């Protein structure tokens, strides 16, 4: 008889002691709309369960609530094959996503699985999608500017490393194009881009046209198209945030871009209504307004690295005061408003300077830069006041000195505010151009 080493024997005995021949599972009781109601297993909100349907086809679902002793689950995919009596077993906890350098240049679905046909993702570690924001007492103070490569933003509403900003605009005003421009030009180490609820046609267009090979090489793109279940659209936002957190914990400065928060909120409204939440403001359920700060507060600085976040908010009817836009603006550290009037006139980027603001700009630039930015805003406001009179030749020079200065400087101001999507503007060039206009 060959002797067995004591250490190996103890290891094998521990495995036997921890194993069980009993499988704990529940049964599907009913399916109503998007919700599967199951009599078990023992799981908590956020856990992933496997529903074994006909012919051993599995559908994975997440626990989103309870009805009495029963679980309420929402599937990650189609529910074909699910019937009453199907087994439901726990997958062992909440969903986790891969983290590591092997993700760069890859396109993933909402579950963190590759969809670009480039093979499996090589992960250094796995990160849970549900996490808590950094302790506010260990967050590093925002003190360093982050050049985004867009002259108007860098000069007049400078972003800081660790800031969270919103891009507010109606449909078709240039949000995705602006995001692609920032992804290519921003001085960030890693970009994490979430496309939530996008049209399927636009995904490849964004990656190939707006992002390009240069932008994709340092980016990770997470996609959940509009035809996917509501839970997948929600999951895409949390997956992108978790991946960004994983790189932040490694000490990286990450730029997180999400398009759009409004479609994320609409998906959560679907889930809330499906599990029986009462609608409140404009049909949105209370969980929507509770989930937005839980998502956005996870971005920002920690004691190790930073996540600078840009969230697009699709405003309904160009109303920047509708509920989701108003809630997002109260959480974020600044807002960039895109104007349909400017977009229709061929002005790109269509940033409404007078309606846009960076709350951390005074913390990351010197006082003289603030004064220069305010002076340019004053000139733009003065020109807007007399623009119609100038257009019809009714304005008399000398009526208003500030307006006279604005009219004289307007060609240079307009050149400063416009930027072609392929034009690369450095932070230094933006500052020199700004100073040249206000000090002329």
Backbone torsions as a table, in degrees:
resi	resn	phi	psi	omega
1	UNK	NA	129.6	-177.8
2	UNK	-82.1	124.9	-180.0
3	UNK	-68.7	143.2	178.5
4	UNK	-101.4	128.8	178.0
5	UNK	-56.7	142.4	-175.6
6	UNK	-60.0	-41.5	-178.0
7	UNK	-63.2	-42.5	-180.0
8	UNK	-67.1	-38.4	179.0
9	UNK	-61.9	-43.9	-179.8
10	UNK	-64.5	-36.8	178.7
11	UNK	-63.7	-45.5	-179.1
12	UNK	-66.7	-38.0	179.4
13	UNK	-66.2	-37.2	177.7
14	UNK	-64.2	-38.4	177.8
15	UNK	-63.9	-40.9	179.4
16	UNK	-65.5	-41.9	-179.0
17	UNK	-65.0	-34.6	-176.4
18	UNK	-85.1	-13.8	-179.1
19	UNK	-84.4	161.0	178.4
20	UNK	-143.9	147.5	177.7
21	UNK	-95.9	3.7	-179.0
22	UNK	-99.3	124.6	177.2
23	UNK	-100.9	123.2	-179.5
24	UNK	-96.7	124.3	179.7
25	UNK	-149.1	166.4	175.8
26	UNK	-113.7	-175.2	180.0
27	UNK	-131.5	141.7	175.9
28	UNK	-68.0	125.9	178.5
29	UNK	-92.2	-46.0	179.5
30	UNK	-161.6	161.5	174.8
31	UNK	-125.3	120.2	179.9
32	UNK	-123.8	111.6	-179.1
33	UNK	62.2	-117.7	-178.2
34	UNK	-95.1	1.7	-170.3
35	UNK	-112.0	133.1	172.7
36	UNK	-101.5	126.1	177.2
37	UNK	-104.5	126.4	-174.3
38	UNK	-128.6	149.7	178.8
39	UNK	-81.5	-2.9	179.4
40	UNK	-179.8	-170.7	-1.4
41	UNK	-81.6	-168.2	178.5
42	UNK	-76.8	104.5	-177.8
43	UNK	-144.6	160.5	-179.3
44	UNK	-111.7	167.9	-179.9
45	UNK	-59.9	131.3	-178.6
46	UNK	99.0	-16.4	178.3
47	UNK	-71.7	151.4	177.0
48	UNK	-98.3	135.8	177.1
49	UNK	-124.4	155.8	178.0
50	UNK	-109.9	123.3	177.0
51	UNK	-101.0	114.5	-177.1
52	UNK	-91.0	109.3	-177.0
53	UNK	-92.9	-158.2	179.7
54	UNK	-62.3	145.2	177.6
55	UNK	55.4	34.2	176.7
56	UNK	62.1	21.6	174.4
57	UNK	-74.2	126.7	-177.0
58	UNK	-102.0	139.3	173.3
59	UNK	-122.1	123.2	178.4
60	UNK	-90.3	141.6	-176.5
61	UNK	-143.6	161.5	-179.5
62	UNK	-115.8	141.3	177.5
63	UNK	-73.3	121.3	-177.9
64	UNK	-115.9	-4.0	179.5
65	UNK	170.2	-173.2	-177.8
66	UNK	-137.0	151.1	171.8
67	UNK	-130.7	100.8	-171.7
68	UNK	63.6	-132.0	178.8
69	UNK	-83.5	-4.3	-174.4
70	UNK	-92.0	151.3	176.8
71	UNK	-87.3	144.3	171.5
72	UNK	-110.2	119.5	-176.3
73	UNK	-120.5	146.2	173.0
74	UNK	-119.3	131.1	-172.6
75	UNK	-77.7	155.5	174.0
76	UNK	-81.8	-16.8	-178.0
77	UNK	-143.1	-157.2	-179.7
78	UNK	-70.4	150.8	-177.9
79	UNK	-99.7	20.0	178.6
80	UNK	-59.9	129.8	-179.9
81	UNK	95.7	-11.5	179.1
82	UNK	-81.6	131.4	-179.7
83	UNK	-140.2	169.5	176.0
84	UNK	-63.6	132.4	179.9
85	UNK	99.4	-8.8	178.0
86	UNK	-60.7	145.7	177.9
87	UNK	-72.1	143.1	175.7
88	UNK	-129.3	118.6	-179.6
89	UNK	-127.5	151.3	-177.9
90	UNK	-72.1	140.8	176.6
91	UNK	-89.8	2.7	172.7
92	UNK	100.6	16.6	177.2
93	UNK	135.6	-165.7	-178.0
94	UNK	-78.5	166.9	-177.6
95	UNK	-72.1	142.2	178.5
96	UNK	-122.6	151.2	-178.0
97	UNK	-125.0	154.1	-178.5
98	UNK	-76.0	150.7	176.8
99	UNK	-131.6	140.9	175.6
100	UNK	150.6	166.1	-179.1
101	UNK	-62.4	-21.5	179.1
102	UNK	-67.3	-9.4	179.6
103	UNK	-82.6	-19.2	-176.0
104	UNK	-61.6	132.9	-179.7
105	UNK	81.4	7.9	-176.4
106	UNK	-105.8	155.8	176.0
107	UNK	-116.2	122.9	-174.3
108	UNK	-119.1	159.0	172.4
109	UNK	-87.9	-174.8	-174.6
110	UNK	-65.4	-18.8	179.7
111	UNK	-94.8	2.9	-179.3
112	UNK	84.3	16.3	179.4
113	UNK	-97.1	140.1	-177.2
114	UNK	-68.1	140.3	177.6
115	UNK	-128.3	13.1	-175.9
116	UNK	-98.5	2.6	177.7
117	UNK	73.1	17.4	-178.7
118	UNK	-100.4	15.8	178.8
119	UNK	91.7	179.8	-177.4
120	UNK	-68.1	157.6	178.2
121	UNK	-87.5	133.5	176.1
122	UNK	-89.7	113.3	-175.1
123	UNK	-103.5	138.1	173.7
124	UNK	-85.4	-29.1	178.4
125	UNK	-160.4	172.5	178.3
126	UNK	-118.5	137.8	-175.5
127	UNK	-120.3	131.4	176.0
128	UNK	-68.1	141.7	-178.3
129	UNK	-73.7	-24.5	178.5
130	UNK	-97.7	122.6	-177.0
131	UNK	-145.2	174.1	178.4
132	UNK	-111.3	151.1	177.5
133	UNK	-63.1	158.0	176.2
134	UNK	-60.3	149.6	175.4
135	UNK	-56.5	127.0	-177.3
136	UNK	-59.6	-22.6	-178.7
137	UNK	-83.0	-10.8	177.5
138	UNK	-110.2	-0.7	175.9
139	UNK	-67.3	133.5	174.4
140	UNK	-72.4	141.4	179.6
141	UNK	-69.4	139.6	177.9
142	UNK	-71.7	117.8	-175.9
143	UNK	-140.9	-4.3	-175.7
144	UNK	-119.3	130.8	177.6
145	UNK	-70.9	149.3	175.2
146	UNK	-118.4	104.1	177.1
147	UNK	-63.9	127.7	-179.3
148	UNK	-101.8	-2.8	176.5
149	UNK	80.8	8.4	176.0
150	UNK	-114.5	117.1	-170.0
151	UNK	-56.4	-44.8	-177.8
152	UNK	-62.7	-42.7	-178.8
153	UNK	-69.6	-47.8	-177.6
154	UNK	-63.2	-34.2	-176.9
155	UNK	-85.5	-39.3	-170.2
156	UNK	-109.9	-19.6	179.0
157	UNK	-144.3	61.2	-172.9
158	UNK	-57.3	132.0	177.4
159	UNK	-89.5	152.2	177.5
160	UNK	-112.8	156.1	177.8
161	UNK	-65.8	117.0	-177.5
162	UNK	100.5	2.2	-179.8
163	UNK	-81.4	155.9	173.5
164	UNK	-120.8	119.3	-177.6
165	UNK	-122.9	151.2	176.8
166	UNK	-109.2	142.0	173.5
167	UNK	-109.9	109.6	-173.1
168	UNK	-102.1	125.8	-179.9
169	UNK	-165.8	156.9	170.9
170	UNK	-77.6	-179.3	-178.8
171	UNK	-73.0	141.4	175.4
172	UNK	74.3	23.9	-178.9
173	UNK	-103.9	-6.3	174.1
174	UNK	112.5	23.5	180.0
175	UNK	-64.5	-50.5	-176.5
176	UNK	-64.3	-38.9	178.4
177	UNK	-63.7	-41.6	178.3
178	UNK	-65.0	-40.1	177.9
179	UNK	-62.6	-43.4	178.6
180	UNK	-62.1	-39.1	178.4
181	UNK	-63.3	-43.3	178.5
182	UNK	-66.6	-40.8	-179.6
183	UNK	-60.4	-36.3	-179.6
184	UNK	-76.9	-35.9	-168.6
185	UNK	-103.1	-20.4	-174.7
186	UNK	-66.2	145.8	179.5
187	UNK	-87.5	60.6	177.2
188	UNK	-109.9	157.3	179.6
189	UNK	-79.6	-42.0	-175.6
190	UNK	-139.4	137.4	173.1
191	UNK	-107.8	132.9	171.1
192	UNK	-118.3	118.1	-172.5
193	UNK	-118.7	123.2	177.9
194	UNK	-108.7	121.7	175.0
195	UNK	-104.8	100.5	-172.7
196	UNK	-103.6	116.4	176.3
197	UNK	73.2	21.8	179.3
198	UNK	-73.6	154.6	170.4
199	UNK	-66.9	140.2	-177.4
200	UNK	-57.0	-35.4	-179.8
201	UNK	-62.9	-33.9	-172.6
202	UNK	-80.2	-17.5	-175.5
203	UNK	-64.0	-53.8	-179.0
204	UNK	-67.2	-34.7	177.0
205	UNK	-61.4	-42.9	179.1
206	UNK	-63.6	-45.0	-176.4
207	UNK	-66.2	-44.1	-174.5
208	UNK	-86.3	-36.4	-174.8
209	UNK	-95.1	-51.1	-176.0
210	UNK	-81.2	-43.0	-177.5
211	UNK	-82.9	-50.9	178.5
212	UNK	74.7	169.8	-178.8
213	UNK	-62.9	-38.5	-179.0
214	UNK	-63.0	-45.1	179.5
215	UNK	-70.8	-37.9	-178.1
216	UNK	-67.8	-30.0	-175.7
217	UNK	-61.5	-26.5	178.3
218	UNK	-116.1	22.2	-176.0
219	UNK	-123.2	157.5	169.9
220	UNK	-124.8	123.5	-175.6
221	UNK	-109.6	126.7	177.1
222	UNK	-113.0	128.2	-170.8
223	UNK	-123.5	133.7	167.9
224	UNK	-139.5	107.0	-174.7
225	UNK	-77.0	168.7	-173.1
226	UNK	-66.9	-21.4	-179.0
227	UNK	-84.6	-7.6	-178.8
228	UNK	-79.7	157.8	-179.4
229	UNK	-56.9	155.2	-177.7
230	UNK	-57.0	-38.0	-178.3
231	UNK	-63.5	-34.5	179.0
232	UNK	-68.9	-35.6	177.8
233	UNK	-67.9	-37.4	175.3
234	UNK	-67.0	-43.9	-177.6
235	UNK	-62.0	-34.3	-179.7
236	UNK	-59.6	-41.3	-179.9
237	UNK	-65.5	-42.9	-179.3
238	UNK	-73.4	-33.8	177.1
239	UNK	-64.0	-45.8	178.6
240	UNK	-61.0	-42.5	179.7
241	UNK	-64.9	-40.8	179.5
242	UNK	-64.9	-40.6	178.4
243	UNK	-64.9	-42.4	177.0
244	UNK	-61.3	-40.1	178.2
245	UNK	-63.5	-38.5	179.7
246	UNK	-61.2	-42.7	177.8
247	UNK	-72.0	-35.0	176.7
248	UNK	-61.8	-39.4	179.9
249	UNK	-66.9	-17.8	175.4
250	UNK	-89.1	2.3	177.0
251	UNK	95.4	8.2	-177.0
252	UNK	-84.3	156.4	171.0
253	UNK	-98.5	108.9	-171.4
254	UNK	-106.3	141.7	171.9
255	UNK	-108.9	112.8	-179.8
256	UNK	-100.4	125.0	179.0
257	UNK	-124.1	130.1	-176.6
258	UNK	-129.2	125.9	-179.1
259	UNK	-131.6	103.8	4.1
260	UNK	-135.5	158.2	178.7
261	UNK	-66.5	-31.7	-178.8
262	UNK	-63.3	-42.3	179.2
263	UNK	-69.9	-30.7	172.2
264	UNK	-62.3	-44.9	179.4
265	UNK	-65.2	-38.8	178.0
266	UNK	-64.3	-37.7	178.0
267	UNK	-65.6	-41.3	177.8
268	UNK	-66.5	-32.6	175.7
269	UNK	-62.8	-41.5	176.9
270	UNK	-59.0	-45.5	-179.4
271	UNK	-64.6	-46.1	-179.0
272	UNK	-60.4	-44.8	179.3
273	UNK	-66.4	-34.8	-178.4
274	UNK	-67.0	-32.4	-178.9
275	UNK	-94.3	5.2	171.7
276	UNK	102.0	12.4	176.7
277	UNK	-69.7	144.1	176.7
278	UNK	-78.3	138.7	175.4
279	UNK	-70.5	147.5	179.2
280	UNK	-124.2	-104.3	-175.6
281	UNK	-73.1	117.6	177.9
282	UNK	51.1	35.1	177.1
283	UNK	85.3	-8.0	177.8
284	UNK	-76.3	139.9	-179.3
285	UNK	-84.3	159.1	-179.5
286	UNK	-57.2	-31.3	-178.2
287	UNK	-63.7	-26.3	178.8
288	UNK	-61.7	-47.9	-176.2
289	UNK	-74.9	-19.2	173.7
290	UNK	-81.6	-30.7	-175.4
291	UNK	-79.4	-31.1	-177.3
292	UNK	-59.2	-50.4	177.5
293	UNK	-66.3	-31.0	177.8
294	UNK	-64.9	-32.1	177.2
295	UNK	-78.1	-49.8	-171.5
296	UNK	-75.3	-30.3	-179.0
297	UNK	-71.1	-14.4	177.7
298	UNK	-73.4	-20.1	174.3
299	UNK	-81.0	170.8	179.6
300	UNK	113.0	-169.8	-179.2
301	UNK	-82.1	149.4	167.7
302	UNK	-124.9	-168.9	177.6
303	UNK	-81.1	-6.3	-177.3
304	UNK	-109.9	-48.2	-177.2
305	UNK	-146.8	-155.9	-177.0
306	UNK	-147.6	152.3	169.8
307	UNK	-125.4	110.1	171.4
308	UNK	-91.5	125.2	-170.2
309	UNK	-118.5	138.1	172.4
310	UNK	-122.2	118.1	-179.7
311	UNK	-113.2	128.3	174.2
312	UNK	-90.0	140.2	179.0
313	UNK	-122.1	116.6	-179.3
314	UNK	-84.0	102.9	-175.6
315	UNK	-83.5	137.7	-178.2
316	UNK	-80.3	125.5	-179.7
317	UNK	61.0	29.1	-179.1
318	UNK	58.1	25.4	179.1
319	UNK	-94.7	102.8	-177.3
320	UNK	-76.4	1.6	178.4
321	UNK	-108.5	11.0	176.9
322	UNK	-69.6	163.3	-165.6
323	UNK	-54.8	-46.8	-176.9
324	UNK	-67.6	-43.9	179.0
325	UNK	-61.7	-41.9	-178.6
326	UNK	-66.5	-41.9	178.3
327	UNK	-65.1	-44.8	-179.8
328	UNK	-62.4	-41.7	-179.0
329	UNK	-62.9	-32.6	179.9
330	UNK	-73.8	-20.7	-179.3
331	UNK	-92.0	-37.9	-171.1
332	UNK	-79.4	168.4	-176.2
333	UNK	-99.5	17.3	179.9
334	UNK	163.4	166.0	-178.2
335	UNK	-146.4	139.7	175.3
336	UNK	-115.2	119.0	-176.7
337	UNK	-103.6	126.5	176.4
338	UNK	-97.4	135.9	-174.7
339	UNK	-102.1	128.5	176.5
340	UNK	-67.3	-33.3	179.0
341	UNK	-62.0	-43.8	178.1
342	UNK	-67.0	-40.9	179.9
343	UNK	-62.8	-40.6	-179.5
344	UNK	-67.3	-22.8	178.8
345	UNK	-91.2	5.8	178.9
346	UNK	81.0	18.0	-179.9
347	UNK	-90.2	116.6	178.6
348	UNK	-132.2	139.1	-6.8
349	UNK	-70.5	144.1	-172.9
350	UNK	-82.7	54.1	-176.1
351	UNK	-86.0	124.0	174.0
352	UNK	-82.8	98.7	-172.6
353	UNK	-60.9	-41.1	-174.8
354	UNK	-70.1	-21.5	-179.9
355	UNK	-98.9	-1.6	-175.3
356	UNK	-107.8	152.5	-174.0
357	UNK	-159.1	140.9	169.9
358	UNK	-111.4	116.7	-176.0
359	UNK	-72.4	-20.5	-177.5
360	UNK	-99.9	-0.2	-178.7
361	UNK	-55.0	-42.4	178.3
362	UNK	-62.3	-17.4	-178.4
363	UNK	-89.2	-14.3	-172.2
364	UNK	-121.1	-6.2	178.5
365	UNK	-130.1	156.7	179.5
366	UNK	-70.2	165.0	-175.8
367	UNK	-61.7	-37.1	-178.7
368	UNK	-65.8	-28.3	176.5
369	UNK	-70.0	-39.0	176.6
370	UNK	-61.1	-43.7	-179.6
371	UNK	-64.4	-39.1	178.1
372	UNK	-64.3	-43.5	179.2
373	UNK	-63.5	-41.4	179.0
374	UNK	-66.8	-35.5	177.9
375	UNK	-64.6	-41.8	178.6
376	UNK	-67.1	-38.5	176.4
377	UNK	-61.3	-38.4	179.5
378	UNK	-64.2	-40.3	179.3
379	UNK	-66.7	-41.1	178.9
380	UNK	-63.8	-43.1	179.4
381	UNK	-63.6	-40.4	179.8
382	UNK	-65.2	-39.5	179.2
383	UNK	-67.4	-40.8	179.4
384	UNK	-61.4	-33.7	-179.4
385	UNK	-64.9	-34.0	-175.2
386	UNK	-111.8	9.6	-174.7
387	UNK	-57.6	-44.5	-178.8
388	UNK	-65.9	-38.2	178.7
389	UNK	-66.3	-40.1	178.2
390	UNK	-64.0	-39.1	-176.7
391	UNK	-63.3	-33.4	-178.4
392	UNK	-101.4	4.6	177.2
393	UNK	75.4	21.7	-176.6
394	UNK	-96.3	-7.0	-178.5
395	UNK	-82.4	133.1	178.5
396	UNK	-102.1	124.0	179.6
397	UNK	-59.5	138.7	-179.7
398	UNK	96.7	-8.2	179.7
399	UNK	-66.5	-39.8	-176.5
400	UNK	-144.1	111.0	-175.0
401	UNK	-57.1	-40.4	-179.6
402	UNK	-64.7	-39.9	178.4
403	UNK	-66.3	-37.3	176.9
404	UNK	-60.9	-44.4	179.0
405	UNK	-65.0	-38.2	-179.8
406	UNK	-66.5	-41.2	-179.9
407	UNK	-64.6	-41.7	-179.8
408	UNK	-65.6	-38.7	-176.5
409	UNK	-87.9	-6.1	-170.9
410	UNK	-58.2	-41.4	177.7
411	UNK	-57.0	-40.2	178.9
412	UNK	-73.2	-36.2	176.9
413	UNK	-63.4	-45.5	-178.9
414	UNK	-62.9	-38.6	177.5
415	UNK	-65.7	-36.1	178.3
416	UNK	-66.7	-40.8	-175.2
417	UNK	-76.1	-24.7	179.9
418	UNK	-89.5	145.3	177.9
419	UNK	-155.9	124.2	178.7
420	UNK	-67.5	148.8	-175.0
421	UNK	-61.5	-25.1	179.6
422	UNK	-95.9	0.0	-178.9
423	UNK	-81.6	130.6	178.4
424	UNK	-101.1	115.4	-179.0
425	UNK	-111.0	121.6	179.1
426	UNK	-80.6	162.0	179.5
427	UNK	-62.4	-40.9	-180.0
428	UNK	-64.2	-41.2	178.2
429	UNK	-63.3	-39.4	179.3
430	UNK	-61.8	-42.3	-178.5
431	UNK	-69.0	-42.2	179.3
432	UNK	-63.2	-41.8	178.4
433	UNK	-63.6	-42.4	178.4
434	UNK	-61.4	-48.2	-178.8
435	UNK	-65.4	-34.6	-179.8
436	UNK	-65.6	-32.9	-179.4
437	UNK	-75.2	-49.1	-173.1
438	UNK	-76.4	-20.8	-178.4
439	UNK	-101.9	5.3	-179.3
440	UNK	-69.1	NA	NA
